[in-house]
Amino acid sequence: MKNAARLAGGVVLGGFLAAAPLAKPVCGKIAAMVSVDDFADRPPHVLADGETLTLGTHAVKWFDAPHLPHGWECGYIADPTTHTLFCGDLFACNGTAPTPLIETDILGPSEQFRAAMDPYAHAPNSRALLERLASSEPTTLALMHGSAWRGDGAALLRALAGRLTAKHPLAA
């Protein structure tokens, strides 16, 4: 299954790069090493932990976050201009997202989803990584699975850290 997911990721990336011949994939160091170098038809722009990449009127900052919630190559991008954190699977929920931007609880439904099939690695530095993400002071969390959320993102990330470390003390 993992190889199928990697193959699908390569097909998707290849499609994007074919549609945008002047584009470059952007990723962290580990992702470049374990997959992007294999799938892309051109070398990626590799972001170092904490590096900011200027994109015209916006910029994005990369945060290495290995094993948060799962893969070794995991990391997150924050847009300090809009205070948006692209937070991947951190608050994954099951079901559909009929509203693109919400301000209601996402931690509860995410915890309910995680209880059934916990995909988190529970790394020993999970709390510290979540605190680093919280320090970007996001007001919008762009979820991979679910509606984007608006509110005090730093407080929500700290609440997630509390939930994770309460159930798995080694993740502190």
Z-matrix of the N, CA and C atoms (Angstrom, degrees):
N
C 1 1.448
C 2 1.521 1 110.78
N 3 1.334 2 116.41 1 -42.44
C 4 1.458 3 119.81 2 -179.33
C 5 1.520 4 110.80 3 -61.42
N 6 1.345 5 118.14 4 -41.29
C 7 1.462 6 120.77 5 178.44
C 8 1.523 7 111.07 6 -64.63
N 9 1.326 8 117.01 7 -36.95
C 10 1.464 9 120.15 8 177.43
C 11 1.526 10 110.87 9 -64.27
N 12 1.338 11 116.36 10 -40.37
C 13 1.468 12 119.96 11 177.83
C 14 1.517 13 110.82 12 -64.68
N 15 1.334 14 116.94 13 -41.96
C 16 1.472 15 120.05 14 177.87
C 17 1.514 16 110.45 15 -63.33
N 18 1.333 17 117.74 16 -41.77
C 19 1.457 18 121.05 17 178.94
C 20 1.522 19 110.14 18 -62.75
N 21 1.339 20 116.87 19 -44.82
C 22 1.464 21 120.30 20 178.54
C 23 1.523 22 110.67 21 -60.95
N 24 1.335 23 117.16 22 -41.54
C 25 1.456 24 120.76 23 177.35
C 26 1.516 25 111.38 24 -59.94
N 27 1.315 26 116.88 25 -40.51
C 28 1.459 27 121.02 26 178.16
C 29 1.509 28 112.36 27 -65.43
N 30 1.333 29 117.33 28 -39.08
C 31 1.462 30 121.63 29 177.85
C 32 1.527 31 109.72 30 -64.56
N 33 1.322 32 117.56 31 -44.65
C 34 1.468 33 121.23 32 179.92
C 35 1.525 34 110.16 33 -63.24
N 36 1.323 35 117.36 34 -49.49
C 37 1.457 36 120.78 35 179.51
C 38 1.524 37 110.31 36 -59.30
N 39 1.327 38 116.50 37 -44.96
C 40 1.467 39 120.26 38 178.56
C 41 1.514 40 112.42 39 -59.07
N 42 1.337 41 116.75 40 -38.62
C 43 1.469 42 120.69 41 178.02
C 44 1.518 43 111.87 42 -64.86
N 45 1.332 44 116.19 43 -42.81
C 46 1.474 45 119.72 44 177.71
C 47 1.526 46 110.58 45 -62.91
N 48 1.321 47 116.65 46 -44.94
C 49 1.457 48 119.73 47 -177.79
C 50 1.523 49 111.63 48 -67.69
N 51 1.332 50 117.46 49 -34.13
C 52 1.466 51 120.30 50 176.76
C 53 1.529 52 110.50 51 -65.79
N 54 1.331 53 116.79 52 -37.12
C 55 1.466 54 120.99 53 -179.70
C 56 1.523 55 112.24 54 -74.64
N 57 1.327 56 116.69 55 -22.41
C 58 1.472 57 121.32 56 -177.52
C 59 1.532 58 108.59 57 -130.32
N 60 1.324 59 117.16 58 80.03
C 61 1.462 60 119.93 59 -172.29
C 62 1.535 61 115.12 60 -64.03
N 63 1.315 62 118.64 61 -16.78
C 64 1.463 63 120.71 62 178.06
C 65 1.528 64 112.46 63 -96.71
N 66 1.333 65 116.86 64 -3.78
C 67 1.466 66 121.55 65 -178.29
C 68 1.526 67 110.29 66 -77.48
N 69 1.326 68 114.33 67 157.56
C 70 1.453 69 122.24 68 175.53
C 71 1.516 70 108.35 69 -126.11
N 72 1.330 71 117.97 70 136.15
C 73 1.460 72 117.53 71 173.13
C 74 1.525 73 109.47 72 -65.84
N 75 1.318 74 116.58 73 147.92
C 76 1.462 75 122.77 74 178.80
C 77 1.520 76 106.96 75 -123.79
N 78 1.334 77 116.81 76 132.72
C 79 1.454 78 120.47 77 -179.53
C 80 1.521 79 109.41 78 -161.52
N 81 1.318 80 115.12 79 174.39
C 82 1.455 81 121.04 80 174.00
C 83 1.522 82 110.73 81 -81.39
N 84 1.319 83 114.65 82 172.47
C 85 1.465 84 121.77 83 -176.14
C 86 1.532 85 112.77 84 -60.26
N 87 1.326 86 116.81 85 -45.36
C 88 1.472 87 119.74 86 -177.17
C 89 1.522 88 110.56 87 -68.01
N 90 1.337 89 117.96 88 -41.87
C 91 1.474 90 120.43 89 178.54
C 92 1.521 91 110.69 90 -60.94
N 93 1.321 92 117.11 91 -39.42
C 94 1.466 93 119.69 92 177.28
C 95 1.523 94 110.09 93 -60.45
N 96 1.314 95 115.49 94 -43.02
C 97 1.460 96 121.09 95 -176.16
C 98 1.535 97 112.42 96 -70.15
N 99 1.341 98 118.20 97 -40.84
C 100 1.460 99 119.56 98 -172.39
C 101 1.522 100 114.95 99 -95.42
N 102 1.349 101 118.94 100 -14.57
C 103 1.460 102 116.53 101 -179.89
C 104 1.521 103 115.12 102 -151.61
N 105 1.308 104 119.21 103 -47.69
C 106 1.467 105 119.77 104 -170.31
C 107 1.525 106 111.68 105 -63.28
N 108 1.318 107 117.97 106 -39.81
C 109 1.464 108 120.08 107 176.82
C 110 1.531 109 111.56 108 -59.39
N 111 1.329 110 116.92 109 -30.06
C 112 1.465 111 121.13 110 179.89
C 113 1.524 112 112.66 111 -78.16
N 114 1.330 113 117.49 112 -31.52
C 115 1.456 114 121.40 113 -172.10
C 116 1.516 115 115.18 114 -98.54
N 117 1.305 116 117.46 115 -28.20
C 118 1.458 117 120.35 116 -174.53
C 119 1.521 118 110.32 117 -84.33
N 120 1.319 119 115.27 118 147.03
C 121 1.461 120 119.73 119 177.45
C 122 1.527 121 111.69 120 -88.00
N 123 1.339 122 115.54 121 5.51
C 124 1.468 123 121.74 122 176.16
C 125 1.520 124 108.09 123 -148.93
N 126 1.313 125 117.79 124 155.27
C 127 1.469 126 119.47 125 -176.91
C 128 1.527 127 111.51 126 -66.07
N 129 1.328 128 116.48 127 142.69
C 130 1.467 129 119.12 128 178.44
C 131 1.530 130 111.59 129 -78.05
N 132 1.310 131 114.31 130 159.41
C 133 1.467 132 120.48 131 167.74
C 134 1.522 133 104.48 132 -85.25
N 135 1.310 134 117.07 133 112.76
C 136 1.463 135 122.21 134 -175.26
C 137 1.524 136 108.88 135 -93.43
N 138 1.322 137 115.36 136 122.27
C 139 1.458 138 121.29 137 179.12
C 140 1.523 139 110.23 138 -94.04
N 141 1.311 140 115.60 139 132.36
C 142 1.459 141 121.25 140 174.14
C 143 1.524 142 108.61 141 -79.40
N 144 1.304 143 116.37 142 156.09
C 145 1.466 144 120.62 143 177.19
C 146 1.527 145 109.70 144 -54.95
N 147 1.335 146 116.13 145 125.33
C 148 1.458 147 121.44 146 179.19
C 149 1.521 148 114.50 147 86.56
N 150 1.324 149 117.40 148 -4.35
C 151 1.465 150 120.48 149 -178.51
C 152 1.521 151 111.26 150 -72.93
N 153 1.319 152 115.89 151 143.23
C 154 1.463 153 122.36 152 176.23
C 155 1.515 154 108.68 153 -109.18
N 156 1.322 155 115.91 154 134.09
C 157 1.461 156 123.22 155 178.17
C 158 1.520 157 107.80 156 -113.78
N 159 1.336 158 116.89 157 123.03
C 160 1.457 159 121.56 158 179.57
C 161 1.520 160 109.23 159 -83.37
N 162 1.331 161 114.93 160 131.88
C 163 1.466 162 122.22 161 -178.71
C 164 1.525 163 109.87 162 -124.10
N 165 1.282 164 118.77 163 57.49
C 166 1.463 165 120.86 164 -177.05
C 167 1.515 166 110.14 165 77.11
N 168 1.345 167 117.13 166 -116.16
C 169 1.465 168 119.98 167 -178.67
C 170 1.521 169 112.49 168 -81.08
N 171 1.293 170 117.94 169 -9.28
C 172 1.467 171 122.59 170 178.24
C 173 1.521 172 109.60 171 -118.36
N 174 1.305 173 114.47 172 165.41
C 175 1.464 174 121.99 173 173.21
C 176 1.518 175 106.20 174 -140.95
N 177 1.313 176 115.87 175 154.02
C 178 1.456 177 120.33 176 175.92
C 179 1.519 178 108.97 177 -127.91
N 180 1.327 179 114.88 178 143.09
C 181 1.455 180 121.48 179 178.93
C 182 1.523 181 108.34 180 -113.78
N 183 1.320 182 116.23 181 132.70
C 184 1.462 183 122.43 182 -178.36
C 185 1.526 184 110.59 183 -95.26
N 186 1.338 185 115.45 184 136.16
C 187 1.465 186 122.20 185 175.10
C 188 1.523 187 108.09 186 -121.62
N 189 1.341 188 117.76 187 114.93
C 190 1.464 189 119.77 188 170.88
C 191 1.525 190 107.62 189 -65.76
N 192 1.324 191 117.20 190 135.97
C 193 1.467 192 121.42 191 178.22
C 194 1.527 193 109.45 192 -147.81
N 195 1.336 194 117.10 193 64.18
C 196 1.463 195 119.26 194 -176.66
C 197 1.527 196 112.30 195 -56.89
N 198 1.321 197 114.66 196 131.71
C 199 1.466 198 123.99 197 176.48
C 200 1.525 199 113.66 198 67.87
N 201 1.330 200 117.97 199 18.48
C 202 1.464 201 120.44 200 175.36
C 203 1.519 202 108.93 201 -117.55
N 204 1.283 203 120.85 202 99.01
C 205 1.442 204 125.44 203 4.45
C 206 1.521 205 114.05 204 -89.66
N 207 1.327 206 119.17 205 -19.79
C 208 1.461 207 117.63 206 -178.57
C 209 1.523 208 112.33 207 -135.27
N 210 1.273 209 123.44 208 -90.31
C 211 1.457 210 125.59 209 -165.72
C 212 1.521 211 117.64 210 -47.92
N 213 1.304 212 114.63 211 148.37
C 214 1.453 213 123.45 212 178.07
C 215 1.522 214 110.65 213 -58.89
N 216 1.336 215 116.38 214 -35.64
C 217 1.458 216 121.77 215 -175.88
C 218 1.527 217 113.22 216 -85.10
N 219 1.300 218 118.07 217 4.30
C 220 1.456 219 122.67 218 -173.90
C 221 1.529 220 112.09 219 -60.82
N 222 1.311 221 114.61 220 143.18
C 223 1.456 222 122.31 221 175.68
C 224 1.512 223 109.19 222 -165.20
N 225 1.310 224 116.15 223 172.71
C 226 1.458 225 121.06 224 -175.40
C 227 1.517 226 110.40 225 -135.99
N 228 1.321 227 114.30 226 151.75
C 229 1.457 228 121.93 227 178.26
C 230 1.518 229 108.15 228 -115.10
N 231 1.320 230 115.12 229 134.20
C 232 1.465 231 121.46 230 174.74
C 233 1.517 232 108.34 231 -119.17
N 234 1.324 233 115.86 232 140.13
C 235 1.465 234 122.08 233 173.50
C 236 1.519 235 107.12 234 -103.83
N 237 1.334 236 117.78 235 102.39
C 238 1.463 237 119.54 236 -177.34
C 239 1.531 238 113.32 237 -66.93
N 240 1.329 239 117.37 238 -20.12
C 241 1.465 240 121.18 239 178.88
C 242 1.521 241 110.92 240 -67.20
N 243 1.333 242 116.53 241 -44.14
C 244 1.466 243 121.65 242 -177.90
C 245 1.525 244 112.68 243 -102.69
N 246 1.336 245 116.89 244 -2.50
C 247 1.474 246 122.96 245 -176.42
C 248 1.527 247 110.86 246 57.55
N 249 1.338 248 114.54 247 42.40
C 250 1.463 249 121.58 248 178.93
C 251 1.522 250 109.56 249 -106.50
N 252 1.325 251 116.20 250 132.09
C 253 1.457 252 121.81 251 173.29
C 254 1.522 253 107.22 252 -111.13
N 255 1.314 254 116.65 253 121.68
C 256 1.454 255 122.12 254 175.14
C 257 1.519 256 105.78 255 -84.30
N 258 1.333 257 115.99 256 100.13
C 259 1.467 258 120.27 257 -164.44
C 260 1.518 259 114.78 258 -105.71
N 261 1.307 260 118.21 259 19.91
C 262 1.457 261 121.49 260 170.54
C 263 1.513 262 114.46 261 47.88
N 264 1.312 263 116.48 262 -125.05
C 265 1.464 264 124.07 263 -175.13
C 266 1.529 265 114.17 264 -91.12
N 267 1.320 266 119.29 265 6.74
C 268 1.463 267 119.66 266 -174.85
C 269 1.530 268 112.70 267 -57.66
N 270 1.318 269 117.76 268 -36.30
C 271 1.471 270 121.44 269 -178.88
C 272 1.529 271 110.29 270 -123.00
N 273 1.328 272 116.94 271 41.58
C 274 1.462 273 121.22 272 -178.23
C 275 1.520 274 110.97 273 -59.94
N 276 1.323 275 115.14 274 138.23
C 277 1.473 276 122.31 275 177.69
C 278 1.517 277 108.70 276 -130.68
N 279 1.300 278 115.79 277 154.53
C 280 1.450 279 121.90 278 177.08
C 281 1.522 280 109.25 279 -88.09
N 282 1.300 281 116.91 280 149.20
C 283 1.463 282 120.32 281 175.38
C 284 1.507 283 112.12 282 104.82
N 285 1.334 284 114.48 283 -167.58
C 286 1.456 285 120.49 284 -177.26
C 287 1.523 286 110.23 285 -100.98
N 288 1.306 287 115.53 286 162.16
C 289 1.461 288 121.92 287 -179.55
C 290 1.528 289 108.21 288 -121.42
N 291 1.338 290 117.09 289 87.64
C 292 1.462 291 119.51 290 -175.22
C 293 1.528 292 114.22 291 -71.46
N 294 1.333 293 117.62 292 -21.32
C 295 1.457 294 121.72 293 -179.01
C 296 1.522 295 108.39 294 -111.57
N 297 1.334 296 118.43 295 127.54
C 298 1.461 297 119.22 296 -175.26
C 299 1.530 298 115.33 297 -69.13
N 300 1.339 299 118.15 298 -29.76
C 301 1.458 300 121.47 299 -178.76
C 302 1.519 301 108.51 300 -135.88
N 303 1.325 302 116.11 301 123.97
C 304 1.463 303 120.00 302 -178.27
C 305 1.521 304 110.14 303 -124.76
N 306 1.322 305 115.67 304 163.85
C 307 1.464 306 121.98 305 175.65
C 308 1.523 307 110.85 306 -127.36
N 309 1.327 308 116.56 307 12.34
C 310 1.460 309 121.99 308 179.54
C 311 1.525 310 109.98 309 -90.78
N 312 1.314 311 116.26 310 174.97
C 313 1.463 312 122.73 311 -176.63
C 314 1.520 313 111.82 312 -58.81
N 315 1.313 314 116.61 313 128.19
C 316 1.466 315 121.06 314 171.08
C 317 1.530 316 111.11 315 -115.58
N 318 1.327 317 117.00 316 -19.15
C 319 1.461 318 119.19 317 -179.44
C 320 1.529 319 110.86 318 -68.36
N 321 1.321 320 117.81 319 -44.93
C 322 1.468 321 121.12 320 179.89
C 323 1.522 322 112.62 321 -57.81
N 324 1.355 323 117.74 322 -55.41
C 325 1.465 324 118.59 323 178.35
C 326 1.528 325 113.53 324 -61.49
N 327 1.322 326 116.91 325 -34.51
C 328 1.454 327 120.05 326 178.30
C 329 1.526 328 110.59 327 -67.05
N 330 1.314 329 116.80 328 -42.72
C 331 1.470 330 120.41 329 178.25
C 332 1.525 331 110.71 330 -65.01
N 333 1.323 332 116.84 331 -37.06
C 334 1.466 333 120.42 332 177.55
C 335 1.528 334 110.05 333 -63.87
N 336 1.319 335 116.73 334 -42.82
C 337 1.464 336 121.63 335 178.13
C 338 1.536 337 110.15 336 -64.41
N 339 1.327 338 116.71 337 -43.08
C 340 1.462 339 121.50 338 -178.32
C 341 1.527 340 111.36 339 -66.71
N 342 1.330 341 117.75 340 -31.39
C 343 1.463 342 120.90 341 -178.72
C 344 1.527 343 112.04 342 -61.71
N 345 1.321 344 116.16 343 -34.72
C 346 1.463 345 120.33 344 -178.15
C 347 1.528 346 112.58 345 -73.76
N 348 1.326 347 116.61 346 -32.50
C 349 1.464 348 120.46 347 -175.81
C 350 1.527 349 106.89 348 -155.59
N 351 1.289 350 116.73 349 85.80
C 352 1.460 351 120.61 350 -172.77
C 353 1.531 352 111.61 351 -71.90
N 354 1.341 353 117.22 352 106.57
C 355 1.462 354 119.85 353 -179.15
C 356 1.534 355 113.43 354 -88.36
N 357 1.324 356 117.47 355 -1.09
C 358 1.456 357 120.41 356 -176.00
C 359 1.520 358 111.50 357 -74.03
N 360 1.322 359 116.69 358 143.65
C 361 1.459 360 121.97 359 178.40
C 362 1.529 361 111.63 360 -80.07
N 363 1.328 362 117.68 361 -22.04
C 364 1.471 363 122.83 362 -178.25
C 365 1.528 364 110.91 363 54.94
N 366 1.321 365 114.47 364 54.76
C 367 1.472 366 121.42 365 178.95
C 368 1.520 367 109.64 366 -69.30
N 369 1.322 368 117.31 367 154.65
C 370 1.461 369 120.33 368 -177.03
C 371 1.532 370 114.22 369 -63.69
N 372 1.321 371 117.78 370 -17.70
C 373 1.462 372 120.08 371 -178.73
C 374 1.534 373 112.81 372 -110.71
N 375 1.322 374 117.81 373 21.45
C 376 1.468 375 120.65 374 -177.46
C 377 1.526 376 111.93 375 -57.72
N 378 1.312 377 118.07 376 -45.02
C 379 1.469 378 120.96 377 -179.44
C 380 1.528 379 110.29 378 -61.04
N 381 1.326 380 117.52 379 -44.82
C 382 1.463 381 121.05 380 -179.42
C 383 1.529 382 111.29 381 -64.04
N 384 1.334 383 117.09 382 -39.41
C 385 1.462 384 120.18 383 178.07
C 386 1.526 385 110.84 384 -65.59
N 387 1.324 386 116.93 385 -42.84
C 388 1.468 387 120.09 386 178.14
C 389 1.526 388 111.01 387 -64.47
N 390 1.318 389 117.13 388 -36.41
C 391 1.471 390 120.44 389 176.78
C 392 1.525 391 110.75 390 -64.54
N 393 1.315 392 117.34 391 -39.29
C 394 1.477 393 119.87 392 175.86
C 395 1.519 394 111.16 393 -61.37
N 396 1.329 395 116.44 394 -42.91
C 397 1.464 396 119.57 395 177.92
C 398 1.526 397 110.20 396 -64.45
N 399 1.327 398 116.65 397 -40.60
C 400 1.468 399 120.75 398 178.59
C 401 1.523 400 110.94 399 -62.05
N 402 1.322 401 117.37 400 -32.39
C 403 1.467 402 120.40 401 -178.99
C 404 1.522 403 112.62 402 -65.38
N 405 1.323 404 117.64 403 -15.35
C 406 1.474 405 120.17 404 175.46
C 407 1.527 406 111.36 405 -76.83
N 408 1.336 407 116.27 406 -5.07
C 409 1.468 408 124.31 407 176.50
C 410 1.529 409 113.48 408 50.92
N 411 1.339 410 116.21 409 54.94
C 412 1.471 411 118.62 410 -179.14
C 413 1.533 412 111.90 411 -71.70
N 414 1.306 413 114.97 412 144.07
C 415 1.466 414 121.05 413 172.05
C 416 1.526 415 110.57 414 -111.65
N 417 1.322 416 116.37 415 -10.14
C 418 1.465 417 121.67 416 173.23
C 419 1.519 418 107.68 417 -131.28
N 420 1.334 419 115.56 418 129.62
C 421 1.456 420 121.70 419 174.35
C 422 1.522 421 107.33 420 -108.98
N 423 1.319 422 116.41 421 115.89
C 424 1.458 423 121.94 422 178.58
C 425 1.518 424 107.63 423 -91.14
N 426 1.321 425 116.17 424 104.67
C 427 1.460 426 122.42 425 -176.32
C 428 1.518 427 110.68 426 -84.16
N 429 1.321 428 116.21 427 148.23
C 430 1.455 429 120.46 428 173.93
C 431 1.530 430 109.89 429 -75.44
N 432 1.324 431 117.17 430 -38.44
C 433 1.459 432 121.92 431 -177.66
C 434 1.520 433 108.11 432 -122.56
N 435 1.313 434 116.98 433 92.60
C 436 1.450 435 121.01 434 179.74
C 437 1.522 436 111.05 435 134.64
N 438 1.303 437 114.91 436 175.76
C 439 1.455 438 120.76 437 178.68
C 440 1.522 439 109.88 438 -70.05
N 441 1.324 440 116.72 439 152.94
C 442 1.465 441 120.18 440 170.25
C 443 1.526 442 106.83 441 -67.03
N 444 1.308 443 115.90 442 152.19
C 445 1.466 444 121.42 443 -174.93
C 446 1.515 445 109.16 444 -123.17
N 447 1.333 446 116.84 445 140.56
C 448 1.458 447 121.33 446 178.06
C 449 1.513 448 109.61 447 -120.29
N 450 1.337 449 115.67 448 135.20
C 451 1.459 450 121.97 449 179.69
C 452 1.518 451 109.78 450 158.86
N 453 1.314 452 116.44 451 -155.08
C 454 1.458 453 121.96 452 179.04
C 455 1.526 454 108.40 453 -84.18
N 456 1.320 455 115.27 454 88.61
C 457 1.459 456 120.94 455 -176.50
C 458 1.510 457 113.20 456 -64.31
N 459 1.332 458 117.29 457 -34.17
C 460 1.468 459 120.16 458 179.24
C 461 1.527 460 109.91 459 -62.20
N 462 1.335 461 116.82 460 -45.01
C 463 1.464 462 120.65 461 179.54
C 464 1.531 463 110.62 462 -63.67
N 465 1.329 464 116.78 463 -39.19
C 466 1.461 465 120.07 464 -179.44
C 467 1.532 466 110.95 465 -67.67
N 468 1.326 467 117.57 466 -40.40
C 469 1.466 468 120.39 467 177.30
C 470 1.526 469 110.94 468 -64.23
N 471 1.328 470 116.77 469 -37.91
C 472 1.469 471 120.13 470 177.75
C 473 1.534 472 110.78 471 -68.86
N 474 1.330 473 117.03 472 -35.73
C 475 1.465 474 120.20 473 176.33
C 476 1.531 475 110.21 474 -64.87
N 477 1.334 476 116.65 475 -40.32
C 478 1.465 477 120.25 476 176.30
C 479 1.530 478 110.03 477 -61.70
N 480 1.326 479 117.10 478 -43.17
C 481 1.471 480 120.67 479 178.00
C 482 1.523 481 110.44 480 -58.76
N 483 1.320 482 116.57 481 -41.70
C 484 1.465 483 120.23 482 178.42
C 485 1.509 484 111.71 483 -62.82
N 486 1.322 485 117.21 484 -43.24
C 487 1.467 486 120.59 485 179.47
C 488 1.535 487 111.10 486 -64.05
N 489 1.335 488 115.98 487 -43.59
C 490 1.458 489 119.21 488 -178.53
C 491 1.519 490 112.29 489 -64.72
N 492 1.329 491 116.54 490 -43.60
C 493 1.459 492 119.23 491 -176.72
C 494 1.523 493 112.37 492 -77.73
N 495 1.333 494 118.03 493 -23.35
C 496 1.459 495 119.77 494 175.34
C 497 1.528 496 110.25 495 -66.84
N 498 1.327 497 117.22 496 -38.20
C 499 1.462 498 120.99 497 -178.86
C 500 1.525 499 112.29 498 -85.71
N 501 1.314 500 115.95 499 -26.84
C 502 1.464 501 121.57 500 -176.76
C 503 1.521 502 109.15 501 -136.42
N 504 1.329 503 117.99 502 82.80
C 505 1.481 504 121.64 503 -174.98
C 506 1.518 505 114.69 504 -53.95
N 507 1.326 506 118.05 505 -26.37
C 508 1.460 507 119.68 506 179.47
C 509 1.517 508 112.08 507 -69.57
N 510 1.360 509 117.97 508 -16.08
C 511 1.464 510 121.65 509 179.44
C 512 1.521 511 111.84 510 -78.70
N 513 1.317 512 117.10 511 -0.74
C 514 1.479 513 120.65 512 179.77
C 515 1.490 514 107.55 513 -76.38
